[in-house]
Amino acid sequence: MVLNVIEPVQTRYIPLAEDLEKFLRAKYEQEYPSYEFNVEHVCDRWTFEAPEKIEEEEITRLIEEIEENVKAINTE
């Protein structure tokens, strides 16, 4: 188990814990189907446990996905 912390500059682009949990489940559900990520928002940072450190590039992709989803909703 590794404690991951997303800094405030990135946390502000991930508004919901559900978005982060969905990303983590998709990434780890085959190897760790019942893993508890313990996602929390503390001091303007998302914190969560995962089997490994999540790379910066993966967080950036998650943020881009969220932004695309928001744009799609706003254009409907």
mmCIF file of the N, C-alpha and C atoms, coordinates in Angstrom:
data_MODEL
# 
_entry.id   MODEL 
# 
loop_
_atom_site.group_PDB 
_atom_site.id 
_atom_site.type_symbol 
_atom_site.label_atom_id 
_atom_site.label_alt_id 
_atom_site.label_comp_id 
_atom_site.label_asym_id 
_atom_site.label_entity_id 
_atom_site.label_seq_id 
_atom_site.pdbx_PDB_ins_code 
_atom_site.Cartn_x 
_atom_site.Cartn_y 
_atom_site.Cartn_z 
_atom_site.occupancy 
_atom_site.B_iso_or_equiv 
_atom_site.pdbx_formal_charge 
_atom_site.auth_seq_id 
_atom_site.auth_comp_id 
_atom_site.auth_asym_id 
_atom_site.auth_atom_id 
_atom_site.pdbx_PDB_model_num 
ATOM 1   N N  . MET A 1 1  ? 0.835   -1.170 0.000   1.00 0.00 ? 1  MET A N  1 
ATOM 2   C CA . MET A 1 1  ? 0.000   0.000  0.000   1.00 0.00 ? 1  MET A CA 1 
ATOM 3   C C  . MET A 1 1  ? 0.883   1.237  0.000   1.00 0.00 ? 1  MET A C  1 
ATOM 4   N N  . VAL A 1 2  ? 0.562   2.171  -0.892  1.00 0.00 ? 2  VAL A N  1 
ATOM 5   C CA . VAL A 1 2  ? 1.308   3.426  -1.006  1.00 0.00 ? 2  VAL A CA 1 
ATOM 6   C C  . VAL A 1 2  ? 0.314   4.573  -0.853  1.00 0.00 ? 2  VAL A C  1 
ATOM 7   N N  . LEU A 1 3  ? 0.631   5.515  0.015   1.00 0.00 ? 3  LEU A N  1 
ATOM 8   C CA . LEU A 1 3  ? -0.203  6.707  0.152   1.00 0.00 ? 3  LEU A CA 1 
ATOM 9   C C  . LEU A 1 3  ? 0.163   7.674  -0.964  1.00 0.00 ? 3  LEU A C  1 
ATOM 10  N N  . ASN A 1 4  ? -0.813  8.030  -1.770  1.00 0.00 ? 4  ASN A N  1 
ATOM 11  C CA . ASN A 1 4  ? -0.628  8.978  -2.863  1.00 0.00 ? 4  ASN A CA 1 
ATOM 12  C C  . ASN A 1 4  ? -1.263  10.299 -2.467  1.00 0.00 ? 4  ASN A C  1 
ATOM 13  N N  . VAL A 1 5  ? -0.623  11.392 -2.842  1.00 0.00 ? 5  VAL A N  1 
ATOM 14  C CA . VAL A 1 5  ? -1.140  12.731 -2.567  1.00 0.00 ? 5  VAL A CA 1 
ATOM 15  C C  . VAL A 1 5  ? -1.113  13.520 -3.867  1.00 0.00 ? 5  VAL A C  1 
ATOM 16  N N  . ILE A 1 6  ? -2.257  14.070 -4.228  1.00 0.00 ? 6  ILE A N  1 
ATOM 17  C CA . ILE A 1 6  ? -2.339  14.918 -5.415  1.00 0.00 ? 6  ILE A CA 1 
ATOM 18  C C  . ILE A 1 6  ? -2.294  16.361 -4.941  1.00 0.00 ? 6  ILE A C  1 
ATOM 19  N N  . GLU A 1 7  ? -1.362  17.110 -5.447  1.00 0.00 ? 7  GLU A N  1 
ATOM 20  C CA . GLU A 1 7  ? -1.155  18.490 -5.014  1.00 0.00 ? 7  GLU A CA 1 
ATOM 21  C C  . GLU A 1 7  ? -2.340  19.387 -5.390  1.00 0.00 ? 7  GLU A C  1 
ATOM 22  N N  . PRO A 1 8  ? -2.512  20.506 -4.670  1.00 0.00 ? 8  PRO A N  1 
ATOM 23  C CA . PRO A 1 8  ? -3.653  21.397 -4.915  1.00 0.00 ? 8  PRO A CA 1 
ATOM 24  C C  . PRO A 1 8  ? -3.784  21.878 -6.353  1.00 0.00 ? 8  PRO A C  1 
ATOM 25  N N  . VAL A 1 9  ? -2.671  22.115 -7.022  1.00 0.00 ? 9  VAL A N  1 
ATOM 26  C CA . VAL A 1 9  ? -2.739  22.604 -8.397  1.00 0.00 ? 9  VAL A CA 1 
ATOM 27  C C  . VAL A 1 9  ? -3.468  21.612 -9.302  1.00 0.00 ? 9  VAL A C  1 
ATOM 28  N N  . GLN A 1 10 ? -3.414  20.330 -8.982  1.00 0.00 ? 10 GLN A N  1 
ATOM 29  C CA . GLN A 1 10 ? -4.129  19.315 -9.754  1.00 0.00 ? 10 GLN A CA 1 
ATOM 30  C C  . GLN A 1 10 ? -5.457  18.937 -9.105  1.00 0.00 ? 10 GLN A C  1 
ATOM 31  N N  . THR A 1 11 ? -5.497  18.959 -7.790  1.00 0.00 ? 11 THR A N  1 
ATOM 32  C CA . THR A 1 11 ? -6.708  18.578 -7.069  1.00 0.00 ? 11 THR A CA 1 
ATOM 33  C C  . THR A 1 11 ? -7.901  19.417 -7.496  1.00 0.00 ? 11 THR A C  1 
ATOM 34  N N  . ARG A 1 12 ? -7.680  20.676 -7.777  1.00 0.00 ? 12 ARG A N  1 
ATOM 35  C CA . ARG A 1 12 ? -8.808  21.556 -8.121  1.00 0.00 ? 12 ARG A CA 1 
ATOM 36  C C  . ARG A 1 12 ? -9.507  21.135 -9.410  1.00 0.00 ? 12 ARG A C  1 
ATOM 37  N N  . TYR A 1 13 ? -8.854  20.330 -10.233 1.00 0.00 ? 13 TYR A N  1 
ATOM 38  C CA . TYR A 1 13 ? -9.458  19.855 -11.478 1.00 0.00 ? 13 TYR A CA 1 
ATOM 39  C C  . TYR A 1 13 ? -10.183 18.523 -11.314 1.00 0.00 ? 13 TYR A C  1 
ATOM 40  N N  . ILE A 1 14 ? -10.123 17.960 -10.123 1.00 0.00 ? 14 ILE A N  1 
ATOM 41  C CA . ILE A 1 14 ? -10.814 16.698 -9.833  1.00 0.00 ? 14 ILE A CA 1 
ATOM 42  C C  . ILE A 1 14 ? -11.858 17.007 -8.757  1.00 0.00 ? 14 ILE A C  1 
ATOM 43  N N  . PRO A 1 15 ? -13.057 17.428 -9.170  1.00 0.00 ? 15 PRO A N  1 
ATOM 44  C CA . PRO A 1 15 ? -14.030 17.921 -8.195  1.00 0.00 ? 15 PRO A CA 1 
ATOM 45  C C  . PRO A 1 15 ? -14.676 16.850 -7.321  1.00 0.00 ? 15 PRO A C  1 
ATOM 46  N N  . LEU A 1 16 ? -14.761 15.625 -7.808  1.00 0.00 ? 16 LEU A N  1 
ATOM 47  C CA . LEU A 1 16 ? -15.491 14.590 -7.078  1.00 0.00 ? 16 LEU A CA 1 
ATOM 48  C C  . LEU A 1 16 ? -14.615 13.389 -6.744  1.00 0.00 ? 16 LEU A C  1 
ATOM 49  N N  . ALA A 1 17 ? -14.772 12.889 -5.539  1.00 0.00 ? 17 ALA A N  1 
ATOM 50  C CA . ALA A 1 17 ? -14.054 11.681 -5.133  1.00 0.00 ? 17 ALA A CA 1 
ATOM 51  C C  . ALA A 1 17 ? -14.427 10.516 -6.044  1.00 0.00 ? 17 ALA A C  1 
ATOM 52  N N  . GLU A 1 18 ? -15.668 10.512 -6.523  1.00 0.00 ? 18 GLU A N  1 
ATOM 53  C CA . GLU A 1 18 ? -16.135 9.430  -7.389  1.00 0.00 ? 18 GLU A CA 1 
ATOM 54  C C  . GLU A 1 18 ? -15.320 9.351  -8.679  1.00 0.00 ? 18 GLU A C  1 
ATOM 55  N N  . ASP A 1 19 ? -14.913 10.507 -9.209  1.00 0.00 ? 19 ASP A N  1 
ATOM 56  C CA . ASP A 1 19 ? -14.092 10.509 -10.421 1.00 0.00 ? 19 ASP A CA 1 
ATOM 57  C C  . ASP A 1 19 ? -12.753 9.822  -10.169 1.00 0.00 ? 19 ASP A C  1 
ATOM 58  N N  . LEU A 1 20 ? -12.151 10.129 -9.040  1.00 0.00 ? 20 LEU A N  1 
ATOM 59  C CA . LEU A 1 20 ? -10.864 9.541  -8.689  1.00 0.00 ? 20 LEU A CA 1 
ATOM 60  C C  . LEU A 1 20 ? -11.016 8.045  -8.409  1.00 0.00 ? 20 LEU A C  1 
ATOM 61  N N  . GLU A 1 21 ? -12.057 7.679  -7.679  1.00 0.00 ? 21 GLU A N  1 
ATOM 62  C CA . GLU A 1 21 ? -12.284 6.260  -7.387  1.00 0.00 ? 21 GLU A CA 1 
ATOM 63  C C  . GLU A 1 21 ? -12.556 5.455  -8.655  1.00 0.00 ? 21 GLU A C  1 
ATOM 64  N N  . LYS A 1 22 ? -13.321 6.019  -9.567  1.00 0.00 ? 22 LYS A N  1 
ATOM 65  C CA . LYS A 1 22 ? -13.607 5.337  -10.834 1.00 0.00 ? 22 LYS A CA 1 
ATOM 66  C C  . LYS A 1 22 ? -12.307 5.072  -11.598 1.00 0.00 ? 22 LYS A C  1 
ATOM 67  N N  . PHE A 1 23 ? -11.436 6.061  -11.651 1.00 0.00 ? 23 PHE A N  1 
ATOM 68  C CA . PHE A 1 23 ? -10.130 5.924  -12.298 1.00 0.00 ? 23 PHE A CA 1 
ATOM 69  C C  . PHE A 1 23 ? -9.318  4.807  -11.632 1.00 0.00 ? 23 PHE A C  1 
ATOM 70  N N  . LEU A 1 24 ? -9.275  4.802  -10.304 1.00 0.00 ? 24 LEU A N  1 
ATOM 71  C CA . LEU A 1 24 ? -8.496  3.807  -9.570  1.00 0.00 ? 24 LEU A CA 1 
ATOM 72  C C  . LEU A 1 24 ? -9.069  2.403  -9.754  1.00 0.00 ? 24 LEU A C  1 
ATOM 73  N N  . ARG A 1 25 ? -10.391 2.277  -9.709  1.00 0.00 ? 25 ARG A N  1 
ATOM 74  C CA . ARG A 1 25 ? -11.015 0.961  -9.915  1.00 0.00 ? 25 ARG A CA 1 
ATOM 75  C C  . ARG A 1 25 ? -10.698 0.425  -11.307 1.00 0.00 ? 25 ARG A C  1 
ATOM 76  N N  . ALA A 1 26 ? -10.794 1.287  -12.318 1.00 0.00 ? 26 ALA A N  1 
ATOM 77  C CA . ALA A 1 26 ? -10.500 0.848  -13.687 1.00 0.00 ? 26 ALA A CA 1 
ATOM 78  C C  . ALA A 1 26 ? -9.055  0.379  -13.805 1.00 0.00 ? 26 ALA A C  1 
ATOM 79  N N  . LYS A 1 27 ? -8.158  1.060  -13.122 1.00 0.00 ? 27 LYS A N  1 
ATOM 80  C CA . LYS A 1 27 ? -6.736  0.735  -13.205 1.00 0.00 ? 27 LYS A CA 1 
ATOM 81  C C  . LYS A 1 27 ? -6.398  -0.569 -12.472 1.00 0.00 ? 27 LYS A C  1 
ATOM 82  N N  . TYR A 1 28 ? -7.034  -0.810 -11.328 1.00 0.00 ? 28 TYR A N  1 
ATOM 83  C CA . TYR A 1 28 ? -6.616  -1.918 -10.465 1.00 0.00 ? 28 TYR A CA 1 
ATOM 84  C C  . TYR A 1 28 ? -7.637  -3.033 -10.267 1.00 0.00 ? 28 TYR A C  1 
ATOM 85  N N  . GLU A 1 29 ? -8.831  -2.944 -10.841 1.00 0.00 ? 29 GLU A N  1 
ATOM 86  C CA . GLU A 1 29 ? -9.864  -3.907 -10.476 1.00 0.00 ? 29 GLU A CA 1 
ATOM 87  C C  . GLU A 1 29 ? -9.531  -5.355 -10.831 1.00 0.00 ? 29 GLU A C  1 
ATOM 88  N N  . GLN A 1 30 ? -8.744  -5.590 -11.868 1.00 0.00 ? 30 GLN A N  1 
ATOM 89  C CA . GLN A 1 30 ? -8.429  -6.984 -12.211 1.00 0.00 ? 30 GLN A CA 1 
ATOM 90  C C  . GLN A 1 30 ? -7.481  -7.617 -11.192 1.00 0.00 ? 30 GLN A C  1 
ATOM 91  N N  . GLU A 1 31 ? -6.451  -6.887 -10.804 1.00 0.00 ? 31 GLU A N  1 
ATOM 92  C CA . GLU A 1 31 ? -5.479  -7.441 -9.850  1.00 0.00 ? 31 GLU A CA 1 
ATOM 93  C C  . GLU A 1 31 ? -5.946  -7.334 -8.404  1.00 0.00 ? 31 GLU A C  1 
ATOM 94  N N  . TYR A 1 32 ? -6.677  -6.266 -8.092  1.00 0.00 ? 32 TYR A N  1 
ATOM 95  C CA . TYR A 1 32 ? -7.099  -5.986 -6.715  1.00 0.00 ? 32 TYR A CA 1 
ATOM 96  C C  . TYR A 1 32 ? -8.593  -5.654 -6.692  1.00 0.00 ? 32 TYR A C  1 
ATOM 97  N N  . PRO A 1 33 ? -9.469  -6.630 -6.922  1.00 0.00 ? 33 PRO A N  1 
ATOM 98  C CA . PRO A 1 33 ? -10.901 -6.333 -7.077  1.00 0.00 ? 33 PRO A CA 1 
ATOM 99  C C  . PRO A 1 33 ? -11.586 -5.736 -5.848  1.00 0.00 ? 33 PRO A C  1 
ATOM 100 N N  . SER A 1 34 ? -11.103 -6.001 -4.668  1.00 0.00 ? 34 SER A N  1 
ATOM 101 C CA . SER A 1 34 ? -11.775 -5.473 -3.473  1.00 0.00 ? 34 SER A CA 1 
ATOM 102 C C  . SER A 1 34 ? -10.902 -4.480 -2.703  1.00 0.00 ? 34 SER A C  1 
ATOM 103 N N  . TYR A 1 35 ? -9.963  -3.864 -3.390  1.00 0.00 ? 35 TYR A N  1 
ATOM 104 C CA . TYR A 1 35 ? -9.033  -2.929 -2.747  1.00 0.00 ? 35 TYR A CA 1 
ATOM 105 C C  . TYR A 1 35 ? -9.780  -1.687 -2.267  1.00 0.00 ? 35 TYR A C  1 
ATOM 106 N N  . GLU A 1 36 ? -9.476  -1.242 -1.063  1.00 0.00 ? 36 GLU A N  1 
ATOM 107 C CA . GLU A 1 36 ? -10.063 -0.022 -0.501  1.00 0.00 ? 36 GLU A CA 1 
ATOM 108 C C  . GLU A 1 36 ? -9.067  1.114  -0.684  1.00 0.00 ? 36 GLU A C  1 
ATOM 109 N N  . PHE A 1 37 ? -9.435  2.104  -1.478  1.00 0.00 ? 37 PHE A N  1 
ATOM 110 C CA . PHE A 1 37 ? -8.522  3.196  -1.795  1.00 0.00 ? 37 PHE A CA 1 
ATOM 111 C C  . PHE A 1 37 ? -8.526  4.307  -0.746  1.00 0.00 ? 37 PHE A C  1 
ATOM 112 N N  . ASN A 1 38 ? -9.544  4.356  0.079   1.00 0.00 ? 38 ASN A N  1 
ATOM 113 C CA . ASN A 1 38 ? -9.631  5.361  1.146   1.00 0.00 ? 38 ASN A CA 1 
ATOM 114 C C  . ASN A 1 38 ? -9.368  6.770  0.628   1.00 0.00 ? 38 ASN A C  1 
ATOM 115 N N  . VAL A 1 39 ? -10.112 7.162  -0.383  1.00 0.00 ? 39 VAL A N  1 
ATOM 116 C CA . VAL A 1 39 ? -9.967  8.491  -0.980  1.00 0.00 ? 39 VAL A CA 1 
ATOM 117 C C  . VAL A 1 39 ? -10.489 9.539  -0.003  1.00 0.00 ? 39 VAL A C  1 
ATOM 118 N N  . GLU A 1 40 ? -9.669  10.555 0.244   1.00 0.00 ? 40 GLU A N  1 
ATOM 119 C CA . GLU A 1 40 ? -10.055 11.656 1.128   1.00 0.00 ? 40 GLU A CA 1 
ATOM 120 C C  . GLU A 1 40 ? -9.569  12.973 0.550   1.00 0.00 ? 40 GLU A C  1 
ATOM 121 N N  . HIS A 1 41 ? -10.292 14.040 0.882   1.00 0.00 ? 41 HIS A N  1 
ATOM 122 C CA . HIS A 1 41 ? -9.880  15.390 0.490   1.00 0.00 ? 41 HIS A CA 1 
ATOM 123 C C  . HIS A 1 41 ? -9.424  16.088 1.768   1.00 0.00 ? 41 HIS A C  1 
ATOM 124 N N  . VAL A 1 42 ? -8.113  16.332 1.881   1.00 0.00 ? 42 VAL A N  1 
ATOM 125 C CA . VAL A 1 42 ? -7.525  16.891 3.095   1.00 0.00 ? 42 VAL A CA 1 
ATOM 126 C C  . VAL A 1 42 ? -6.626  18.064 2.730   1.00 0.00 ? 42 VAL A C  1 
ATOM 127 N N  . CYS A 1 43 ? -6.878  19.209 3.327   1.00 0.00 ? 43 CYS A N  1 
ATOM 128 C CA . CYS A 1 43 ? -6.035  20.401 3.110   1.00 0.00 ? 43 CYS A CA 1 
ATOM 129 C C  . CYS A 1 43 ? -5.821  20.689 1.623   1.00 0.00 ? 43 CYS A C  1 
ATOM 130 N N  . ASP A 1 44 ? -6.914  20.720 0.869   1.00 0.00 ? 44 ASP A N  1 
ATOM 131 C CA . ASP A 1 44 ? -6.876  21.024 -0.567  1.00 0.00 ? 44 ASP A CA 1 
ATOM 132 C C  . ASP A 1 44 ? -6.101  20.005 -1.393  1.00 0.00 ? 44 ASP A C  1 
ATOM 133 N N  . ARG A 1 45 ? -5.991  18.788 -0.899  1.00 0.00 ? 45 ARG A N  1 
ATOM 134 C CA . ARG A 1 45 ? -5.296  17.724 -1.624  1.00 0.00 ? 45 ARG A CA 1 
ATOM 135 C C  . ARG A 1 45 ? -6.137  16.457 -1.573  1.00 0.00 ? 45 ARG A C  1 
ATOM 136 N N  . TRP A 1 46 ? -6.159  15.741 -2.698  1.00 0.00 ? 46 TRP A N  1 
ATOM 137 C CA . TRP A 1 46 ? -6.734  14.403 -2.672  1.00 0.00 ? 46 TRP A CA 1 
ATOM 138 C C  . TRP A 1 46 ? -5.655  13.460 -2.158  1.00 0.00 ? 46 TRP A C  1 
ATOM 139 N N  . THR A 1 47 ? -6.030  12.604 -1.231  1.00 0.00 ? 47 THR A N  1 
ATOM 140 C CA . THR A 1 47 ? -5.128  11.553 -0.769  1.00 0.00 ? 47 THR A CA 1 
ATOM 141 C C  . THR A 1 47 ? -5.850  10.219 -0.954  1.00 0.00 ? 47 THR A C  1 
ATOM 142 N N  . PHE A 1 48 ? -5.080  9.194  -1.254  1.00 0.00 ? 48 PHE A N  1 
ATOM 143 C CA . PHE A 1 48 ? -5.661  7.864  -1.414  1.00 0.00 ? 48 PHE A CA 1 
ATOM 144 C C  . PHE A 1 48 ? -4.559  6.826  -1.320  1.00 0.00 ? 48 PHE A C  1 
ATOM 145 N N  . GLU A 1 49 ? -4.974  5.616  -0.983  1.00 0.00 ? 49 GLU A N  1 
ATOM 146 C CA . GLU A 1 49 ? -4.056  4.489  -0.939  1.00 0.00 ? 49 GLU A CA 1 
ATOM 147 C C  . GLU A 1 49 ? -4.192  3.717  -2.244  1.00 0.00 ? 49 GLU A C  1 
ATOM 148 N N  . ALA A 1 50 ? -3.086  3.195  -2.718  1.00 0.00 ? 50 ALA A N  1 
ATOM 149 C CA . ALA A 1 50 ? -3.084  2.381  -3.937  1.00 0.00 ? 50 ALA A CA 1 
ATOM 150 C C  . ALA A 1 50 ? -1.942  1.372  -3.832  1.00 0.00 ? 50 ALA A C  1 
ATOM 151 N N  . PRO A 1 51 ? -1.971  0.342  -4.655  1.00 0.00 ? 51 PRO A N  1 
ATOM 152 C CA . PRO A 1 51 ? -0.899  -0.648 -4.626  1.00 0.00 ? 51 PRO A CA 1 
ATOM 153 C C  . PRO A 1 51 ? 0.463   -0.074 -5.021  1.00 0.00 ? 51 PRO A C  1 
ATOM 154 N N  . GLU A 1 52 ? 0.468   1.069  -5.702  1.00 0.00 ? 52 GLU A N  1 
ATOM 155 C CA . GLU A 1 52 ? 1.723   1.683  -6.149  1.00 0.00 ? 52 GLU A CA 1 
ATOM 156 C C  . GLU A 1 52 ? 1.528   3.189  -6.263  1.00 0.00 ? 52 GLU A C  1 
ATOM 157 N N  . LYS A 1 53 ? 2.606   3.901  -6.468  1.00 0.00 ? 53 LYS A N  1 
ATOM 158 C CA . LYS A 1 53 ? 2.524   5.345  -6.687  1.00 0.00 ? 53 LYS A CA 1 
ATOM 159 C C  . LYS A 1 53 ? 1.931   5.595  -8.063  1.00 0.00 ? 53 LYS A C  1 
ATOM 160 N N  . ILE A 1 54 ? 0.950   6.481  -8.121  1.00 0.00 ? 54 ILE A N  1 
ATOM 161 C CA . ILE A 1 54 ? 0.339   6.854  -9.396  1.00 0.00 ? 54 ILE A CA 1 
ATOM 162 C C  . ILE A 1 54 ? 1.221   7.916  -10.044 1.00 0.00 ? 54 ILE A C  1 
ATOM 163 N N  . GLU A 1 55 ? 1.561   7.693  -11.291 1.00 0.00 ? 55 GLU A N  1 
ATOM 164 C CA . GLU A 1 55 ? 2.443   8.613  -12.012 1.00 0.00 ? 55 GLU A CA 1 
ATOM 165 C C  . GLU A 1 55 ? 1.721   9.909  -12.368 1.00 0.00 ? 55 GLU A C  1 
ATOM 166 N N  . GLU A 1 56 ? 2.481   10.972 -12.420 1.00 0.00 ? 56 GLU A N  1 
ATOM 167 C CA . GLU A 1 56 ? 1.981   12.304 -12.767 1.00 0.00 ? 56 GLU A CA 1 
ATOM 168 C C  . GLU A 1 56 ? 1.211   12.292 -14.097 1.00 0.00 ? 56 GLU A C  1 
ATOM 169 N N  . GLU A 1 57 ? 1.720   11.559 -15.069 1.00 0.00 ? 57 GLU A N  1 
ATOM 170 C CA . GLU A 1 57 ? 1.088   11.505 -16.386 1.00 0.00 ? 57 GLU A CA 1 
ATOM 171 C C  . GLU A 1 57 ? -0.314  10.896 -16.308 1.00 0.00 ? 57 GLU A C  1 
ATOM 172 N N  . GLU A 1 58 ? -0.493  9.933  -15.421 1.00 0.00 ? 58 GLU A N  1 
ATOM 173 C CA . GLU A 1 58 ? -1.803  9.306  -15.277 1.00 0.00 ? 58 GLU A CA 1 
ATOM 174 C C  . GLU A 1 58 ? -2.814  10.280 -14.676 1.00 0.00 ? 58 GLU A C  1 
ATOM 175 N N  . ILE A 1 59 ? -2.367  11.062 -13.711 1.00 0.00 ? 59 ILE A N  1 
ATOM 176 C CA . ILE A 1 59 ? -3.243  12.070 -13.111 1.00 0.00 ? 59 ILE A CA 1 
ATOM 177 C C  . ILE A 1 59 ? -3.610  13.118 -14.155 1.00 0.00 ? 59 ILE A C  1 
ATOM 178 N N  . THR A 1 60 ? -2.646  13.507 -14.975 1.00 0.00 ? 60 THR A N  1 
ATOM 179 C CA . THR A 1 60 ? -2.906  14.478 -16.038 1.00 0.00 ? 60 THR A CA 1 
ATOM 180 C C  . THR A 1 60 ? -3.950  13.934 -17.008 1.00 0.00 ? 60 THR A C  1 
ATOM 181 N N  . ARG A 1 61 ? -3.862  12.659 -17.364 1.00 0.00 ? 61 ARG A N  1 
ATOM 182 C CA . ARG A 1 61 ? -4.856  12.046 -18.258 1.00 0.00 ? 61 ARG A CA 1 
ATOM 183 C C  . ARG A 1 61 ? -6.243  12.028 -17.616 1.00 0.00 ? 61 ARG A C  1 
ATOM 184 N N  . LEU A 1 62 ? -6.291  11.730 -16.321 1.00 0.00 ? 62 LEU A N  1 
ATOM 185 C CA . LEU A 1 62 ? -7.565  11.739 -15.605 1.00 0.00 ? 62 LEU A CA 1 
ATOM 186 C C  . LEU A 1 62 ? -8.188  13.129 -15.654 1.00 0.00 ? 62 LEU A C  1 
ATOM 187 N N  . ILE A 1 63 ? -7.393  14.153 -15.398 1.00 0.00 ? 63 ILE A N  1 
ATOM 188 C CA . ILE A 1 63 ? -7.887  15.531 -15.427 1.00 0.00 ? 63 ILE A CA 1 
ATOM 189 C C  . ILE A 1 63 ? -8.415  15.875 -16.820 1.00 0.00 ? 63 ILE A C  1 
ATOM 190 N N  . GLU A 1 64 ? -7.688  15.488 -17.846 1.00 0.00 ? 64 GLU A N  1 
ATOM 191 C CA . GLU A 1 64 ? -8.132  15.756 -19.223 1.00 0.00 ? 64 GLU A CA 1 
ATOM 192 C C  . GLU A 1 64 ? -9.457  15.057 -19.515 1.00 0.00 ? 64 GLU A C  1 
ATOM 193 N N  . GLU A 1 65 ? -9.610  13.826 -19.030 1.00 0.00 ? 65 GLU A N  1 
ATOM 194 C CA . GLU A 1 65 ? -10.861 13.080 -19.209 1.00 0.00 ? 65 GLU A CA 1 
ATOM 195 C C  . GLU A 1 65 ? -12.024 13.796 -18.537 1.00 0.00 ? 65 GLU A C  1 
ATOM 196 N N  . ILE A 1 66 ? -11.800 14.247 -17.312 1.00 0.00 ? 66 ILE A N  1 
ATOM 197 C CA . ILE A 1 66 ? -12.843 14.952 -16.566 1.00 0.00 ? 66 ILE A CA 1 
ATOM 198 C C  . ILE A 1 66 ? -13.236 16.228 -17.300 1.00 0.00 ? 66 ILE A C  1 
ATOM 199 N N  . GLU A 1 67 ? -12.246 16.976 -17.776 1.00 0.00 ? 67 GLU A N  1 
ATOM 200 C CA . GLU A 1 67 ? -12.527 18.217 -18.499 1.00 0.00 ? 67 GLU A CA 1 
ATOM 201 C C  . GLU A 1 67 ? -13.329 17.945 -19.771 1.00 0.00 ? 67 GLU A C  1 
ATOM 202 N N  . GLU A 1 68 ? -12.991 16.884 -20.494 1.00 0.00 ? 68 GLU A N  1 
ATOM 203 C CA . GLU A 1 68 ? -13.736 16.522 -21.706 1.00 0.00 ? 68 GLU A CA 1 
ATOM 204 C C  . GLU A 1 68 ? -15.178 16.159 -21.374 1.00 0.00 ? 68 GLU A C  1 
ATOM 205 N N  . ASN A 1 69 ? -15.378 15.425 -20.288 1.00 0.00 ? 69 ASN A N  1 
ATOM 206 C CA . ASN A 1 69 ? -16.731 15.050 -19.874 1.00 0.00 ? 69 ASN A CA 1 
ATOM 207 C C  . ASN A 1 69 ? -17.560 16.274 -19.504 1.00 0.00 ? 69 ASN A C  1 
ATOM 208 N N  . VAL A 1 70 ? -16.946 17.218 -18.812 1.00 0.00 ? 70 VAL A N  1 
ATOM 209 C CA . VAL A 1 70 ? -17.646 18.446 -18.428 1.00 0.00 ? 70 VAL A CA 1 
ATOM 210 C C  . VAL A 1 70 ? -18.027 19.243 -19.674 1.00 0.00 ? 70 VAL A C  1 
ATOM 211 N N  . LYS A 1 71 ? -17.112 19.352 -20.622 1.00 0.00 ? 71 LYS A N  1 
ATOM 212 C CA . LYS A 1 71 ? -17.403 20.074 -21.869 1.00 0.00 ? 71 LYS A CA 1 
ATOM 213 C C  . LYS A 1 71 ? -18.556 19.412 -22.616 1.00 0.00 ? 71 LYS A C  1 
ATOM 214 N N  . ALA A 1 72 ? -18.552 18.093 -22.670 1.00 0.00 ? 72 ALA A N  1 
ATOM 215 C CA . ALA A 1 72 ? -19.615 17.367 -23.365 1.00 0.00 ? 72 ALA A CA 1 
ATOM 216 C C  . ALA A 1 72 ? -20.969 17.617 -22.702 1.00 0.00 ? 72 ALA A C  1 
ATOM 217 N N  . ILE A 1 73 ? -20.992 17.635 -21.395 1.00 0.00 ? 73 ILE A N  1 
ATOM 218 C CA . ILE A 1 73 ? -22.239 17.891 -20.664 1.00 0.00 ? 73 ILE A CA 1 
ATOM 219 C C  . ILE A 1 73 ? -22.719 19.318 -20.922 1.00 0.00 ? 73 ILE A C  1 
ATOM 220 N N  . ASN A 1 74 ? -21.799 20.263 -20.929 1.00 0.00 ? 74 ASN A N  1 
ATOM 221 C CA . ASN A 1 74 ? -22.158 21.673 -21.113 1.00 0.00 ? 74 ASN A CA 1 
ATOM 222 C C  . ASN A 1 74 ? -22.619 21.999 -22.524 1.00 0.00 ? 74 ASN A C  1 
ATOM 223 N N  . THR A 1 75 ? -22.263 21.178 -23.498 1.00 0.00 ? 75 THR A N  1 
ATOM 224 C CA . THR A 1 75 ? -22.673 21.450 -24.877 1.00 0.00 ? 75 THR A CA 1 
ATOM 225 C C  . THR A 1 75 ? -23.976 20.744 -25.248 1.00 0.00 ? 75 THR A C  1 
ATOM 226 N N  . GLU A 1 76 ? -24.488 19.929 -24.367 1.00 0.00 ? 76 GLU A N  1 
ATOM 227 C CA . GLU A 1 76 ? -25.755 19.221 -24.648 1.00 0.00 ? 76 GLU A CA 1 
ATOM 228 C C  . GLU A 1 76 ? -26.940 20.134 -24.475 1.00 0.00 ? 76 GLU A C  1 
# 
